[in-house]
Amino acid sequence: MSTAPSSSTAVPSSTATDAETLRRNRILSSKLYFDVPLSKVPLIYSPSYDIAFLGIEKLHPFDSSKWGRICRFLIAGGVLDNKCIVEPQEATKDDLLVVHSESYLNSLKSSFTVSVIIEVPPVALLPNCLVQQKVLHPFRKQVGGSILAAKLAKERGWAINVGGGFHHCSGDKGGGFCVYADISLCIHYAFVRLHITRVMIIDLDAHQGNGHEKDFSDDRRVYILDMYNPEIYPFDYEARRYVSQKVEVVSGTATDEYLAKLDEALKVAGRKFEPELVVYNAGTDILDGDPLGRLKISPDGITRRDEKVFRFARERNIPLVMLTSGGYMKSSARVIADSIENLSKKGLIDVVGSSGKV
């Protein structure tokens, strides 16, 4: 199988080998994988995930305090003990270079560049040191969570990063509020550290996952099932060519039709590919009323959707990583928390630590 760079420019084999060796060494020396005691559950979150700075975060429709509110709902509902949550490490520059180019990471030293990627123009006026601290640090922390989630999923059967899912970012380009390619990074770490050779990405965010599609365009180890609305951002027709299984759901698609298409898609995916890890990008921007997703899926439809994906993986005994990805309504946090509670009630996840507390 090919592991060559996705660039159309031919690269001498020795150069490609050197790059692969460097990538492998960076992964092996990373501190992002660490042992988690059994008293913790494989649900990953840090207060550092949430972005709040002078109200600037309110200039983008994404709810950048969503991640913390999900956990607060779970704790208040008695579903989760705060002491059982796993806090990840922040991804370092060396960690990010596993997928990202040096030139791309250097470009983030420009506040203007970051403002374009996260679609908040006033950020361009801020000193970059503030942008690093208040905007990019939270994203890097979430990247650490996505990477650690694969290790925990392999050990426990499942893991949820209450964050991540930045599927519009590829190794050399960010966009759509996605600064770092956490999905691609998660998978490359799993290849090396977990000795996994086949990964399935199930991307059910309303938007096409063009970032990971470009990153794995020539890699047969990765099978991509992407179910998205073709009538909205990012309109990346080149990346669509790299989707293993494309399911288009147009604006206005309602719950029953959506779930029927998902059932069929999962059947096809299960026949075509046998993964050793599933990375589930569980965006809630498919919710009815979401201003960007333009679909009409009910909150109960989200719960049933997530349950179907978890059943797909658990029935085949495949470790599953869930990332929360997009969702542009304040109600998303409650919907995600309710879905996680349902997964627990159905026995698809176990959110009880060894202490016996929930």
C-alpha positions in Angstrom: 0.0 0.0 0.0 1.1 3.5 -0.7 2.5 5.8 1.9 3.9 8.4 -0.5 3.2 12.0 0.0 0.0 13.3 -1.6 1.8 15.9 -3.6 1.6 15.5 -7.4 5.4 16.2 -7.6 7.5 13.1 -7.7 9.6 12.6 -4.6 12.8 10.5 -4.7 12.2 7.3 -2.7 15.1 8.1 -0.3 13.6 11.5 0.5 10.2 9.9 1.2 11.9 7.3 3.4 13.7 9.9 5.4 10.5 11.9 5.9 8.7 8.7 7.0 11.5 7.9 9.5 11.3 11.4 10.9 7.6 11.2 11.3 7.9 7.9 13.1 10.5 9.2 15.4 8.4 12.2 16.3 5.5 9.9 17.1 7.6 7.6 19.2 9.1 10.5 21.2 5.7 12.2 21.8 4.3 12.7 25.3 0.7 12.7 24.1 0.2 9.0 24.8 0.3 8.3 28.5 -1.2 5.7 30.8 -4.6 6.5 32.2 -5.7 4.8 35.5 -8.9 2.6 35.4 -10.5 5.0 37.9 -10.9 7.3 34.9 -13.3 6.8 32.0 -12.2 7.2 28.4 -14.0 10.6 28.1 -11.4 13.3 27.4 -11.9 17.0 28.2 -10.0 20.0 29.6 -11.3 23.4 30.7 -8.6 24.7 28.3 -10.8 23.5 25.3 -13.2 26.5 25.7 -12.4 29.6 23.8 -13.4 32.9 25.5 -11.6 36.2 24.9 -13.2 39.7 25.1 -16.4 38.3 23.5 -14.6 37.9 20.1 -15.6 34.2 20.1 -19.2 35.4 19.7 -18.4 36.7 16.2 -18.4 33.2 14.8 -21.6 31.1 14.9 -19.7 28.1 16.4 -20.4 27.8 20.2 -16.8 27.8 21.5 -18.0 27.1 25.0 -19.9 24.0 23.9 -17.3 21.5 25.1 -17.4 22.6 28.8 -21.2 22.7 28.8 -21.5 19.1 27.5 -19.5 18.0 30.5 -21.4 20.1 32.9 -24.7 18.6 31.7 -23.3 15.1 32.1 -22.0 15.8 35.6 -25.3 17.6 36.7 -27.3 14.7 35.3 -25.3 12.2 37.4 -24.0 10.5 34.2 -20.4 11.4 34.9 -18.1 12.1 37.9 -15.9 15.1 37.3 -12.9 13.1 38.8 -13.3 10.4 36.1 -12.6 12.8 33.2 -9.2 12.4 31.4 -7.3 15.7 30.7 -5.0 15.5 27.7 -1.6 17.1 27.1 -1.3 20.0 24.6 0.2 19.0 21.2 3.7 20.5 20.8 5.2 21.7 17.5 7.0 18.4 17.1 3.7 16.6 17.6 2.0 18.7 14.9 4.9 18.3 12.5 3.9 14.6 12.2 1.3 15.8 9.7 1.7 19.6 9.3 4.4 21.3 7.2 6.8 23.7 8.9 5.6 26.4 6.5 2.0 25.9 7.6 2.8 26.1 11.3 4.9 29.2 10.7 2.0 30.8 8.9 0.0 30.6 12.2 2.4 33.2 13.6 0.4 35.7 11.6 -2.8 36.8 13.4 -4.3 37.6 10.0 -3.8 34.0 8.8 -5.4 32.7 11.9 -8.3 35.1 11.6 -9.0 33.8 8.1 -8.9 30.2 9.2 -11.3 30.6 12.1 -13.4 33.2 10.2 -13.2 35.9 12.9 -11.7 39.0 11.2 -11.0 41.1 14.3 -8.5 38.4 15.4 -6.2 39.8 12.7 -5.8 43.0 14.9 -4.6 41.1 18.0 -0.9 40.5 18.9 0.0 37.0 17.9 1.1 36.1 21.5 -2.5 36.6 22.5 -3.8 34.6 19.6 -1.5 31.7 20.5 -2.7 31.8 24.1 -6.4 32.4 23.7 -7.2 30.7 20.4 -4.5 28.2 19.3 -3.7 26.8 22.7 -7.3 25.5 23.1 -7.1 23.9 19.7 -3.7 22.3 20.4 -5.2 20.9 23.7 -8.1 19.4 21.7 -5.6 17.8 19.3 -3.9 16.2 22.2 -7.3 14.8 23.2 -8.0 13.4 19.8 -4.6 11.6 19.6 -4.9 10.2 23.1 -8.5 9.0 22.3 -7.2 6.3 19.9 -5.0 4.8 22.7 -7.9 4.7 25.1 -10.2 3.3 22.5 -7.8 0.4 21.8 -7.5 -0.3 25.5 -11.2 0.2 26.6 -13.1 -0.3 23.3 -14.3 3.3 23.0 -13.2 6.9 23.7 -14.9 10.2 23.4 -13.0 13.4 22.9 -15.4 16.1 24.0 -13.9 18.3 21.3 -11.8 17.9 18.1 -13.0 16.8 14.7 -11.3 19.6 12.8 -12.0 17.9 9.5 -11.5 20.9 7.2 -7.8 21.1 8.0 -5.1 19.2 6.1 -1.4 19.0 6.5 -0.8 22.3 4.7 -4.0 24.2 4.9 -6.6 25.2 7.5 -10.1 26.6 7.1 -13.7 26.5 8.3 -12.7 27.0 12.0 -10.3 24.1 11.7 -6.6 25.1 12.5 -5.0 21.7 13.1 -5.6 18.3 11.4 -6.4 16.3 14.6 -8.1 13.4 12.7 -5.1 12.8 10.5 -2.8 13.1 13.5 -4.9 10.7 15.5 -4.6 8.1 12.8 -0.9 8.5 12.1 -0.2 8.0 15.8 -2.4 4.9 15.8 -0.5 3.5 12.9 2.8 3.7 14.7 2.0 3.4 18.4 -0.9 1.0 18.3 0.3 -1.0 15.2 -3.1 -0.5 13.6 -3.1 -0.9 9.8 -6.7 -0.2 8.8 -8.8 2.8 9.9 -12.3 3.8 8.9 -13.4 7.4 9.2 -17.1 7.8 9.5 -17.7 11.5 9.0 -21.3 12.5 9.8 -20.8 16.3 10.2 -23.0 18.2 7.8 -19.9 19.4 5.9 -17.6 17.4 3.7 -14.4 16.4 5.5 -12.1 17.7 2.9 -9.0 17.9 5.2 -8.6 14.3 6.1 -9.7 13.3 2.6 -6.7 15.2 1.1 -4.3 13.9 3.8 -5.2 10.2 3.0 -5.9 10.6 -0.7 -3.4 7.9 -1.7 -3.5 5.8 1.5 -5.4 2.5 1.2 -5.1 1.9 4.9 -7.8 4.5 5.4 -11.5 4.1 4.3 -13.6 7.2 4.4 -17.4 7.2 4.7 -18.5 10.8 4.4 -22.2 11.7 4.6 -22.5 15.4 3.9 -24.6 18.2 2.4 -23.0 18.9 -1.0 -24.8 22.3 -1.2 -22.7 24.0 1.6 -19.1 24.7 2.4 -16.4 23.6 1.5 -17.3 22.7 -2.1 -14.0 20.9 -2.4 -14.5 18.9 -5.6 -10.9 17.6 -5.7 -11.2 16.1 -2.2 -14.5 14.5 -3.1 -12.6 12.2 -5.5 -10.7 10.7 -2.5 -13.9 9.7 -0.6 -14.2 5.9 -0.4 -17.9 6.0 0.1 -19.8 9.3 -0.6 -23.4 9.8 0.7 -24.8 13.2 -0.2 -27.8 14.5 1.8 -29.2 17.7 0.3 -30.6 20.7 2.3 -33.9 19.9 4.0 -33.3 16.2 4.4 -35.3 15.1 7.5 -34.6 12.5 10.2 -36.2 9.4 8.8 -34.6 9.7 5.3 -31.3 10.6 6.9 -31.2 7.6 9.2 -32.3 5.2 6.4 -29.4 6.4 4.3 -27.1 6.0 7.2 -28.3 2.4 7.8 -27.6 1.5 4.2 -24.2 3.3 4.2 -23.1 1.4 7.3 -24.1 -1.9 5.7 -22.1 -1.1 2.6 -19.1 0.1 4.6 -19.1 -3.1 6.7 -19.0 -5.2 3.6 -16.3 -3.3 1.8 -13.8 -2.7 4.6 -12.7 -4.3 7.9 -11.2 -1.6 10.1 -9.1 -2.1 13.3 -10.2 1.4 14.4 -13.2 3.6 13.7 -12.8 7.4 13.9 -16.3 8.9 14.2 -16.7 12.6 13.4 -20.0 13.3 15.1 -20.9 16.8 14.1 -24.3 18.1 15.4 -24.6 20.7 12.6 -27.1 18.4 11.0 -29.7 19.5 13.6 -32.9 21.1 12.4 -32.4 24.9 12.6 -28.6 24.9 12.3 -27.7 27.9 10.2 -24.8 26.3 8.4 -25.8 22.6 8.0 -29.3 23.2 6.5 -30.5 19.8 7.3 -33.6 18.9 9.5 -32.5 16.2 11.9 -34.3 16.1 15.3 -32.4 15.9 18.6 -33.7 12.3 18.9 -32.3 11.7 15.4 -28.9 12.6 16.6 -29.2 10.2 19.5 -30.3 7.4 17.2 -27.5 8.3 14.7 -24.8 8.0 17.3 -26.3 4.8 18.6 -26.2 3.3 15.1 -22.5 4.1 14.7 -21.5 2.8 18.1 -23.5 -0.4 17.5 -21.7 -0.8 14.1 -18.4 -0.7 15.9 -19.2 -2.6 19.0 -20.9 -5.5 17.2 -17.7 -6.0 15.2 -15.5 -5.4 18.3 -13.8 -2.5 16.7 -12.4 0.3 18.9 -14.2 3.6 18.3 -13.1 7.2 18.8 -15.8 9.8 18.8 -15.1 13.5 18.1 -17.8 16.2 18.6 -16.8 18.4 15.6 -19.3 21.0 14.2 -22.5 22.3 15.7 -23.6 25.9 15.5 -26.6 26.2 17.9 -26.5 26.6 21.7 -28.7 23.5 21.9 -25.9 21.3 20.5 -24.3 20.8 23.9 -27.5 19.5 25.5 -28.1 17.2 22.5 -24.6 15.7 22.7 -24.9 15.2 26.4 -28.2 13.5 26.0 -26.8 11.2 23.3 -23.8 10.2 25.5 -26.3 9.5 28.3 -28.3 7.3 25.9 -25.1 5.4 24.8 -24.5 4.7 28.5 -28.0 3.5 29.2 -27.9 1.2 26.1 -24.6 -0.3 27.4 -22.6 0.9 24.4 -20.2 2.8 26.7 -19.4 2.5 30.3 -18.9 5.8 32.1 -18.4 4.2 35.5 -14.8 4.3 36.8 -13.3 1.6 39.0 -14.3 3.6 42.0 -17.9 2.7 41.1 -19.0 6.4 40.9 -20.9 7.7 37.9 
